[in-house]
């Protein structure tokens, strides 16, 4: 029996903070729904002729096992002058669908509901066929008609909810999912669908309640832990998200994506040993991890003064291109050389980077610091002044230039740079520094 994948809620951090998520198809099997509809409800549906029913009894058992042969037998019946009954058209549609002849299945179901508009299961199967082939806008009115005719099956409501969601009608989709859950509260598909809608609508309290319930029901499913963490991040509850991911990691449930997010959270909170340990765990289980994650790992190691380990990680980076990743590799190597106080080698690496990206503010700042470490103040000043002209680097360049002017006893110029820095970002430390330098201006005057 064919299985479609469950709704997946693996969000990137950016998506979580944006409150958006995409769901993949529920695990409902369209073929199961169609196959289970092969027995008629005579008191509520159209009847076959005696001849049709005799043929139906012969082919009904082979619809699932040998649909191609069943199609041939049923098609032979349609060659007569009298059109087949709506009930027979329905069974023919089922046979076509089982044989993957979707165009013919659609035509047969359409004939059945046109000639017998209250044919509930024909509406359901037509909707299922549209859903299974990605024609969600066509599936919606079919499932809606089935509900109007009295269908209360949770799968019908759930598939209606999913189809509405794909069409962007989130309010109606939410209502359909709620109806599906009222009929089958244990079905994770409909909970996941409702969870996705809550996240997209930034209803984080409801989303948190739903995902906690899903974790309780399926504690070993890593996607739920990841979803829980990203919901918390969307509410800026980073500490709570860290705890959730630590729990998932400690119980062995966290997948690579969850571990990666945990490592990033550790790194952001300057928990260097913890971040390094998580990244090492990722590298051990996923050697094909991307260059950017390797670079991030190397940067964490450099910040933690684990320079040999950082060098070993950088040795694993193969790219030597001049694209964004290549530039990041050069910068990280330069950072490592700076940590090792290998100033000439760092400058050589930065010179190569700046030939490719001459307006790279971060590289210009690094170059200025390398010159300053060697007491080459004129060249350091030129590098910082170049960085000062690059948007995004003005703040750091202002502070570096303020320090240089202070050492040169150019207090008024130092004040100008500090005021520029404060106009970008106000901090108590810089404000106090400005007050002290201003006192020097007064004293010097």
N, C-alpha and C positions, 0 to 999 in steps of 0.2 A: 504494500500500500504506500502510495506517495506521501511524503511528509514535507510540509513547508516549514521554513525556519520560524522560531519564535520571535516575538517582538524583542528587539535588541536595544538596550539602553546604555550603550558604552559611549559616554560623552567626553569630548576633550574639555580641558579647563576653560578654554575660550567660549565654547558652546554653552557650558554650564553657567558662566557668568553672564552670558547673553540671554539665558533662559530659554534656549531653543534646543530641540531634540527631534530626531527622526526615528520612526519606528519601522522595522521590517515586518513582513507578513506574519500573521498569527500561524500557529501550527495546525489549525483546522484543516482537515484534508477534504478538498472539494470532491474528490472521487468518492469518498465515503458517503457524503451527503447525497450525491446522485445515486449511488448504488443502493442505499437504504430506502430510496423512494420508489423502488420497483414494484412494491406491493401496494395495491390500490385501496383506498378508503371508499368503498362503494357508495356509502350513504352521503358522501360530501363531494364526490368528484364524478366526472363524466364516465360513462360505461363504454366498453368495447362491444362490437358486434360479436355474435357467437363465433364466427370464423376468425376474427381478430384474436379473440380470447384463446381459442384453440392454439393458434400460432404463438401467442404470448406465453402460454404454459410450456411450450417446447423450448423457447429461447431464453426465458427469464434466468435460468440457472447458468447460462453461458455468457451473460452480459459482462460479468466480471472476468471470467476465465478466457473467453474467446470472442471478444466483441466484434472482430472483423467478420467472422462467420455469422454472428447474430445480425449484423448490419445487412449482409447479403440476403438472409432469409426474410428480414423485415422489409427490405426494399422491394422484394418480389411482390409483396402484398400491395404496394402503392401503385403498381402498374395498371390496376383495374380502373374502370371509368369512374366509379364512385370514390370520392375522396375519403381517406381514412378518418376515423373518429378522432376527436381531440385527445382521447386517452391513448390511442395508438400512436398519434404524433408525439406525445410525451415520451412513451417508451422508445420510439425511434430516436428522439432527441437524446435520451440517455445512452442509447447504443452508439450514436455518433460521438457523443462526448467521451465515452469509454474508449473509442477507437481514435481519439484525438482529431476528429473531424469537426472542428469548432464552428466553422461557417455553416455546415449542414445542421449541426446541433442547434445553433441559434435560430435558423430558419424554422426548424421543427417546433421548438419551444414557442416561437412567435405565433405560429399557426395555431398551436394549442390554446394560448391565452387569448388570441383574437377571437376564436370561435367559442371559447368558454372562459369569459373574463374572470370568473371567480375560482379558477383552477389554481388553488393556493400553491401546491407543490411545483407546478410548472413555473410560477413566478419565482419561487425560491431557487429552482435549478437554473433558470435563466440568469438570475442574479449571481449565483455561484459561478457560472461559466464566465460572466463578465468580470467578476472579481478575480478569478484565477488567471485571466488573460490581461489583467491590469487595466480594464476598462471601467474604472471606478465611477465615472459620471453616469454610465449606463447601468451599473449595478445598483446605485442608490434607489431609483424609482421602482426597481423590481423588488428589492427587500422591503421598501416602504409599502408597496402594494400587498405583499405577503403579511406584513404586520396589520395593515388595515383589514385584511380578510380574517384575522384572528390568530396568526402565527405567534406563539409566545416562546419559541425555542431560543435558548440563550445564544446559540450559534448564529441564528438569523440576526438578532440584535447586535451581536458582537461584530459580525461582518458588515452590517450596516454602519456601525460606529467607525470601523476601520476605513470603509469606503468614504464616508463623510469627512473623516479626518484627512484623507488623501486629497479630497477636494477643497480643503481649507475651511469647512464649516465646523468649527471646533465646538460651538455651543450645542448643535444638534448631535455631534459625535459623542460629546460628554453624556448627554441624555441617553443615547443608545447604549453606551458602555454601562451606564448605571442599570439599565433594564437587563442587560446581559448578566451582570453580577447578581441581580436580584433572583435570577433563575438558576445561576450556578456560581455561588460566592467563592468557590475554591479555584475557579479557572484563572491561572496566572496571566493568560493572554489579555483578558479584559481589564485586569488590574494594571497591567503594564501599559495598555492603551490609555487608560484613564490617567495613569502616572505621567505619561508623556504630555498629555493635554494640560495637566496641572503645572508642569514645568514650563511649557510654552506660554501659559497664561500667568506665570510668576505666582502661582498659588502654592508657595513653598511649604506652608504648614500642612496643607492637605497632601502634598507630594511626600513630605517626610513621613506622615502617618502611613501612607500606602507602601512606601519602600521598606519601612520597618516591619510591616506586616508580611511583605514578600520575603524579607530576610528570615523572619521567624519560621515561615513555612519551608523555605529552601535555604538554609544557612550556608550551604557549600557552593551556591551559585555566585560566582565572582562579579557578574554584571550588576547584581543588586547592591553589593558593597560599593562598587564604583559609582553607581547612581546616587547612593546615599551621600557619599563624600562630595560629589559635585553639587548636589542640592545645598549642602551646608556651605560650600564655597560661594554659591550664588547669593547666599545671605551674609557673606563675609565672615563666616564662623570658621576661620582657618584652624584654630586649635581643636575644635570639635571634629573637623574633617580629618585632621591629623590622627586623632584618637581612633576614629573609625577605620582608617587605613592601617594603623598599627595593629588593631584587632584582627583585621583581615590577613595581614602579613603574619602575625603571630600564630594564627590558626591554619596557615598554609592555604588560605582561600584566594589571596590576592593574585591576580594575573600580572603580566608584565606592565600593562598600562597603569594598573593601580599602584604597583611598586614605583613606577616612574613618577607618578604624581606625588607619592609619599616622599620620594627623594627630593623632588622639586620644592615641596613644602619645607622639608628639613633645611635645604640650602637657603631658602628665602629667610628662614628664621635663624640663620647662622649656626645651625646645629651641624657643624662640619663632620664630626666623626659619624654621626647617625646617617647623614646624607651619603657619605663615602661608603658606608657599609651597605646601604640599600643599592647604590649604583653598582657596587661590586657584585651583589647578588643578581642584579639584572644581567650583568655581563656574563656571569657564569651560566645562566639559564638561556640567554638569548645572544649568542655571539655575533649575530648579524645585526645587532642594534645599530641604528643610524649614526652617522658621523656627528650630528648635532648633539645627540645624547652623550656620545663619547667626549666631545668638547666640553660639554657642561660638567661632566664628571671630572675632567682634567682641571677645570677651573675651580671646582670644589676642593680638589686635592691641593692645588696651589695655595688656595686661601687657608687650608689647614696645614700648610708647611710640609706636606708629604710630597716633596719634589721628585724623588726617585719614582714613586708610584705614578705621579703625573706624567713624567717622561715616558714611562712604560705605556701608559694609555695613549699618549700622542703618537708613539711609534706604531700604533695600530691604525692610525688614520692614514688612508692611502691617497686621498685626493690631493692633487697639486694644481688644481684649476684656478682660474682667476675669478670664479663666480663668488657669490656671497659666502658659501661654505669655505671656499679656499681662503678668502680674506679672514674669516673667523679663525681658521687654522693658524694662519700667520700671526694673528694677534695673540692667540693663546700661547703659541711658542715664544713670542716676545715677552708675554707675562711671566712665563716660566724662567726665561733668561734673566729677567729683572729680579725675580725672587732669588735667583742664584747669584745676583750681582755681577753678571757677565754683561757689562754695559756695551762694549763694542759689538759683541754678537747680537745683543738686543737691537742696537741701532741698525745693524745690517739687515735684520729681519724686518724692521719697521720701514727702512728705506725701500725694500722690495714691495711691501704692502702699499706704501704711498705712491709708488710708481703706477700701481694698478688703480688705486683709489685715493687721489691726491687730496680730496676734501673729507677724509675720514677723521672726524674729530677725536675719536678715541685713540687712534694711532698717533695723532699729533700730540695729544696729552701725554701719551706714553713716551714719545720721543723727547718732549720737553723735560720730563722727569729723568730720563736717562742722561741727558746733557747736564741737568742740575746735579745729579749724583756725582758727576765728574767735575763739578764746579765750573762748567763751561756756561756761565750765565748769559752771555750774548746769544748763543745758539738756543739755549733753553727759552729765553725771552721770545726769540723769533718763532719758535715752535708753538709756544702758548698763545702768542698773538695770532698766529694762523688758526689755531683752534678756536680762539675768541670770535673769529669771523664765521664759524660754522654753527648753524642752528643746532641746538641740542648739546653743544659743548661749551656754551657761553658761561654757564654757572661754574663749572670746575675750572675753566681757564681763568675766570675772574679771580677765584681764590688763589690760584697759583701765581698769577701776576701780582696780586696784592701782597703775597709773601715776598716776592722778588723786590718789589718797590719798597717794602718795609725794610728789608735787609740793606737796600741802597739808601735808606733814610729819606726816600721820596714819600713822605707821609701823606701829603695831599693826594698824590696819585694813587696811593694804596687805598685811601678812603673812597676814591671814585670807583675803584674796582669792587670794593666790599659793598658799596651801595648798589652797584649793578647786580651783584650776586643776591642781595636781599630783595631786590625787585623781582627776582625770579622765584626764589624760595626763602621764606623767612624762618630762621632757626635761632634759638637762644645763643648757641655757641658763636655764630657769625655776628650776631648783634652785639654780644659782649666784646668780641674782637674789634668791631668797629668803634665802640666806645673808647677802648684803650688806645687805638690808633689816633682817634680824634684828640685825645688828651695830649698825645705827642705833637700833633700839629700845633696846638695852642702853646705848648711848652717851647717848641722850636721857634714859633713866631715871636 
